[in-house]
Amino acid sequence: MSDSAHPFGRKARALAVIDPVSCTGCGYCAMFCIMKCILLRPDGLYEVDAESCIGCRSCKVNCPFGAVTILPPRQEV
């Protein structure tokens, strides 16, 4: 199947993941997310919308508790 928007395939991109054990719910990750893809869960912690994350690392740099991990780039399908 060909994707006319990406004739040479999609780019591999990194993905941010928030550890719910380390997350304190401070919100710094969401505040500095340029894609606004970090969402507040009903339990007061945050999670990343994987579809919108571009792996820019802004959340990781700004998390004072080390709760954000950047997964290595993966090929999108």
LINBEL-V395405 format. One record per pair of residues at least 24 apart in sequence whose C-alpha atoms are under 8 Angstrom apart, sorted by the first residue. I is the first residue (numbers start at 1). J is the second residue. D is the distance in Angstrom with one decimal. If there is no record, write none. Layout:
I | J | D
I | J | D
//
This chain:
10 | 75 | 7.0
10 | 76 | 5.7
10 | 77 | 7.0
11 | 75 | 6.3
11 | 76 | 6.6
12 | 73 | 5.3
12 | 74 | 4.8
12 | 75 | 4.2
12 | 76 | 6.0
13 | 54 | 6.4
13 | 55 | 6.3
13 | 72 | 7.6
13 | 73 | 4.3
13 | 74 | 5.6
13 | 75 | 6.9
13 | 76 | 7.7
14 | 54 | 6.6
14 | 55 | 4.5
14 | 56 | 7.8
14 | 70 | 6.4
14 | 71 | 5.6
14 | 72 | 5.1
14 | 73 | 3.9
14 | 74 | 6.5
15 | 50 | 6.8
15 | 53 | 6.2
15 | 54 | 6.6
15 | 55 | 4.7
15 | 70 | 5.5
15 | 71 | 5.2
15 | 72 | 7.0
15 | 73 | 7.0
16 | 48 | 6.7
16 | 50 | 7.7
16 | 53 | 7.0
16 | 55 | 5.9
16 | 57 | 7.2
16 | 59 | 7.8
16 | 60 | 7.7
16 | 68 | 6.5
16 | 69 | 5.7
16 | 70 | 4.4
16 | 71 | 6.2
17 | 47 | 7.2
17 | 48 | 6.2
17 | 68 | 5.6
17 | 69 | 5.3
17 | 70 | 6.2
17 | 71 | 7.2
18 | 46 | 7.0
18 | 47 | 5.9
18 | 48 | 6.9
18 | 67 | 5.5
18 | 68 | 4.5
18 | 69 | 6.4
19 | 67 | 5.2
19 | 68 | 6.3
19 | 69 | 7.6
20 | 45 | 6.8
20 | 46 | 7.6
20 | 67 | 7.5
21 | 67 | 7.9
22 | 65 | 6.7
22 | 66 | 7.1
22 | 67 | 4.9
23 | 65 | 7.0
23 | 67 | 5.3
24 | 65 | 7.7
28 | 59 | 7.3
28 | 62 | 6.3
28 | 63 | 6.0
29 | 58 | 7.4
29 | 59 | 4.2
29 | 60 | 7.1
29 | 62 | 6.1
29 | 63 | 5.8
30 | 59 | 7.0
32 | 58 | 6.3
32 | 59 | 6.2
32 | 62 | 7.1
33 | 58 | 6.1
33 | 59 | 5.9
34 | 58 | 7.6
//
